[in-house]
Amino acid sequence: MMNQYETVFIVTPVLSEPQIKEAVKKFKEIITKNKSEMIHEEDWGMKKLAYPIQKKSTGFYHLFEYKSNPEFISKLETEFRRDERIIRFLTVKLDKYASAYSEKRRNLRKQKTEKEA
């Protein structure tokens, strides 16, 4: 059975732009290679952290929204823990209301960018 999940992770700020893209690509490939369906991806950019983590006060935030088997989540989180470029991550299982809200938010953001263009 496939559930919908959302994972937000923070990449260390000391990396260059290509290194950050490579880290994001790595986790995207892990998700797609494990029979999971990528729904949405957002790059939130560099943000200030609420408190210092590993003596760093900023980090690059990234969001993945995907459908996956529950067994895969522990594998994915193990990969996040093993990668020294990731300073924090959080995975949340979305219920039907959260999924609907997320889709609505994506559509609003899409409409907003279309109006600006």
SULFENDA-V362371 format. One record per residue. SS is DSSP state (~ for helix, > for strand, _ for the rest). D_FIRST is the distance of its C-alpha to the first C-alpha in Angstrom with 1 decimal. Layout:
# SULFENDA-V362371
[[SS D_FIRST] [SS D_FIRST]]
This chain:
# SULFENDA-V362371
[[_ 0.0] [> 3.8] [> 6.6] [> 10.1] [> 12.7] [> 16.4] [> 18.6] [> 22.4] [> 24.6] [> 28.4] [> 30.3] [> 33.7] [_ 36.5] [_ 38.8] [_ 37.0] [_ 38.2] [~ 36.4] [~ 35.5] [~ 34.3] [~ 31.9] [~ 30.6] [~ 30.1] [~ 28.1] [~ 25.8] [~ 25.5] [~ 24.6] [~ 21.6] [~ 20.5] [~ 20.7] [~ 18.7] [~ 15.8] [~ 16.2] [~ 17.0] [_ 13.7] [_ 11.7] [_ 11.1] [> 12.5] [> 15.6] [> 16.3] [> 19.5] [> 22.0] [> 25.1] [> 28.1] [> 29.9] [> 32.8] [> 35.0] [> 35.1] [> 37.1] [> 35.3] [> 35.8] [> 37.3] [> 38.2] [> 35.6] [_ 37.2] [_ 40.4] [> 38.9] [> 39.1] [> 37.0] [> 33.9] [> 31.9] [> 28.8] [> 25.8] [> 22.5] [> 19.2] [> 16.5] [> 13.3] [> 9.6] [> 8.0] [> 6.1] [~ 8.0] [~ 10.1] [~ 11.5] [~ 13.1] [~ 15.7] [~ 16.6] [~ 17.2] [~ 19.2] [~ 21.2] [~ 22.2] [~ 23.3] [~ 25.4] [~ 27.0] [_ 28.1] [_ 31.4] [_ 31.2] [> 28.5] [> 30.2] [> 27.4] [> 23.7] [> 21.4] [> 17.6] [> 16.4] [> 13.0] [> 13.9] [_ 13.7] [~ 14.4] [~ 18.1] [~ 18.0] [~ 16.0] [~ 18.7] [~ 21.4] [~ 20.3] [~ 20.4] [~ 23.7] [~ 25.1] [~ 24.3] [~ 26.0] [~ 29.0] [~ 29.4] [~ 29.3] [~ 32.0] [~ 34.0] [~ 34.2] [~ 35.1] [~ 37.9] [~ 39.3] [_ 39.4]]
